Amino acid sequence: MPFHQRTVEPARLRRPEAAGAAGAPLFRSLEQVSSHALVRLLAQLADLSRCAGDIFGELEGQAATLGRRTAALHRRLDALHAAAARLDHRRVKIQ
């Protein structure tokens, strides 16, 4: 059963704090609204790509570890095969 190592959630999506007096409009034009939305979207994509990079880096490390363990097991099996090939059933006496 896999355990959660990281949680990916939307962040920084709320509207900005009002810089002016209470009741002042947050945006003066539709262009400001679009720019703000695009900036927030780009920030989300940057966070997502950073998280994906971490995940793929971790996967690469696990794959390298598995490769090393598999190579060690392969060497042990080759040594066992060579030792078994050296045995001669005619020369070994069974009591």
N, C-alpha and C positions, 0 to 999 in steps of 0.2 A: 504494500500500500504506500503510495508516494506521499511524502510530507511536503507541505508548502514551504518553500525556501524564500520566496519573495511574492509580494502582492502587487499587482499592476492595477492601479485605479486612476481614474481621471483626476487631475490636480490642477489647481490654478484656473478654474473655469468660472468662478464667480466674477461678478462685475467689480471694477476697481473702487477703492474707497473714494468718496467724494472729497475732492481737494478744496472745494470752495465752501461757501456758506450752506447751511441746511436748506434743502429745497432747490438748490442750483442744479441745472441739468448736467448729467454726467457727460453727454456727448452733444456737440453743437451741430453736427451734420451726420448724414448717413455715411460719408466717407470715413469719419472718425470711428463709427461703429464697425465698419468693415475692416479698417486697419487694426482695431483692437482685437477683433475676432481672428484675423489672420495671424497676428502676433501670438495669441494664446494657442492657436492651432499649431504653429511652428514650435512653440515651447513643448507642447504635448508630444509632437513627433520626435523632438530631440530627446526627451525623457524616454520615450519608447525605444528609440534606437540605442540609447545608452544601456537600457535594460536588456535588450536583445543581444548586444555585444557581450555583456556579462554572462548571459545564459550560454551563448555559443563558446565563449572562452572556457567556461566550466565544463561544457560538453567535450571540448577538445582535450582538456586535462584528464577527464575520466576515460576518454578513448585512448589516450597515451598510456595511462596506467593499465588499462585492460590489455593493450598491446604488449607492454613489458611483461605482465603476468603470463600472457599466452606464450610469449617467446621463452620464458623460463620453463613453463610446463612442457613446451615442445623439446627443449634441450634435455629435460629429465626423461621424457619418453624415448628420445633417441638413445640416451645412455642405457636405459633399461632394455631397449631393443637390441643394442649391441651386446649387452651382457647376456641376454637370452640366446643370442645367436652363437656366442662362444661356448655355451653349454653343450655337452655331448651326452645324449641319453645312454649311449652304449658304455661309456666309461664310468658312469656313476653307479655305485653299487647300492642297492636297497637292502637293508637288513630286515 
